[in-house]
Amino acid sequence: MVRLIIILVVALIFEAIGVVFLSKGLKQIGQPDQINVASVMRLVVKGATNPNVLVGVFFEALFFSGLLILMSKGDVSFIWPLTSLGYFLTTLAARMFLHEQVSPLRWAGVLLIVGGAALISWSEQLKHPPKTETPSAATQP
């Protein structure tokens, strides 16, 4: 269980890093002038050659790899909701590195998400209560 949580936290950090780089890169390449095939293709080429977009995609791929490992080893009903902790890390990263303004109401929403993830984690511990030793047959009268 602890190993899964460590993999989850590392993967979510990779996700937050990836989102920050993707946001920077997408702001650098801008928006298409018009919505037509030529404009969209120019935008795709700009994105495919933008270092921030490429680094962001790399970190998102690392996150996805971690997610695949987690889902192969744990219950999806436990792992998937805990990925919502990424909302907290990504919001924090956006605040720190992109200097986005995050209102108290938005932080309250993020904390509600974290609270939901905590409830899910707690339910997993209830599912597997700590084992108590039972007396062996040799020590019974």
C-alpha positions in Angstrom: 0.0 0.0 0.0 2.8 2.5 0.9 4.6 1.6 -2.3 1.5 2.4 -4.3 1.1 5.8 -2.6 4.7 6.6 -3.3 4.3 5.7 -7.0 1.1 7.8 -7.0 2.7 10.9 -5.5 5.7 10.7 -7.9 3.4 10.3 -10.9 1.2 13.2 -9.8 4.3 15.4 -9.4 5.2 14.4 -13.0 1.7 15.4 -14.1 1.9 18.8 -12.4 5.3 19.5 -14.0 3.9 18.4 -17.4 0.9 20.6 -17.1 3.0 23.7 -16.2 5.3 23.1 -19.2 2.3 22.4 -21.6 0.6 25.6 -20.4 3.8 27.7 -21.0 4.3 26.1 -24.4 0.7 26.5 -25.6 0.7 30.2 -24.6 3.9 30.7 -26.6 2.6 29.1 -29.8 -0.7 31.1 -29.6 -4.0 30.3 -31.3 -4.7 29.8 -34.9 -5.7 32.8 -37.0 -8.6 31.0 -38.6 -10.0 27.5 -38.1 -9.0 25.8 -41.3 -6.7 22.9 -42.1 -3.7 25.1 -43.0 -3.8 27.2 -39.8 -4.3 24.1 -37.6 -1.4 22.3 -39.2 0.9 25.4 -38.7 -0.2 25.3 -35.0 0.5 21.6 -34.7 4.0 22.1 -36.2 4.7 25.0 -33.8 3.6 22.7 -30.9 5.7 19.8 -32.1 8.8 22.0 -32.2 8.2 24.0 -29.0 10.6 22.9 -26.2 8.0 23.6 -23.5 5.3 21.5 -25.2 7.8 18.7 -25.7 9.0 18.7 -22.1 5.3 18.8 -21.0 4.4 15.8 -23.2 7.4 13.9 -21.8 6.3 14.5 -18.2 2.7 13.6 -19.0 4.0 10.4 -20.5 5.9 9.7 -17.3 2.6 10.3 -15.3 0.7 7.9 -17.6 3.4 5.2 -17.1 3.0 5.6 -13.4 -0.7 5.4 -13.7 -0.4 2.1 -15.7 1.8 0.6 -13.0 -0.7 1.7 -10.3 -3.7 0.3 -12.1 -2.0 -3.0 -12.7 -1.2 -3.4 -9.0 -4.1 -1.9 -7.2 -7.9 -1.6 -7.3 -9.0 0.9 -9.9 -11.8 2.0 -7.5 -9.0 3.0 -5.1 -6.3 4.3 -7.5 -8.4 6.4 -9.9 -10.1 8.6 -7.3 -6.7 9.3 -5.6 -5.4 10.7 -8.9 -7.7 13.7 -8.1 -4.9 14.8 -5.7 -3.3 15.9 -8.9 -5.7 18.8 -8.9 -4.2 20.1 -5.7 -0.6 19.7 -7.0 -1.4 21.2 -10.3 -3.2 24.2 -8.8 -0.2 24.7 -6.4 2.2 24.5 -9.4 0.2 26.9 -11.4 0.2 29.4 -8.5 3.9 29.0 -7.9 5.4 28.7 -11.4 2.8 30.3 -13.7 1.9 33.0 -11.1 -1.8 32.4 -11.6 -4.2 34.0 -9.2 -6.1 31.3 -7.3 -9.1 32.6 -5.4 -10.1 31.3 -2.0 -13.3 29.8 -3.5 -11.1 27.8 -6.0 -8.9 26.6 -3.2 -12.0 25.5 -1.3 -13.0 23.5 -4.3 -9.6 21.9 -4.5 -9.7 21.1 -0.8 -13.1 19.4 -1.3 -11.5 17.2 -3.9 -8.6 16.4 -1.5 -11.1 15.6 1.2 -12.9 13.2 -1.1 -9.6 11.5 -1.9 -8.9 11.2 1.8 -12.2 9.4 2.4 -11.4 7.0 -0.4 -8.0 6.3 1.2 -9.7 5.8 4.5 -12.2 3.3 3.0 -9.3 1.3 1.7 -7.8 0.9 5.2 -11.2 -0.2 6.5 -11.3 -2.8 3.8 -8.0 -4.3 5.0 -8.1 -4.1 8.9 -4.8 -4.7 10.7 -4.3 -8.4 11.4 -4.3 -9.5 15.0 -2.4 -12.6 16.1 -4.5 -15.5 17.0 -3.3 -17.8 19.8 -1.8 -21.0 18.4 -3.3 -24.4 19.3 -0.2 -25.2 21.4 -0.9 -22.3 23.8 -4.6 -23.1 24.3 -5.6 -25.1 27.3 
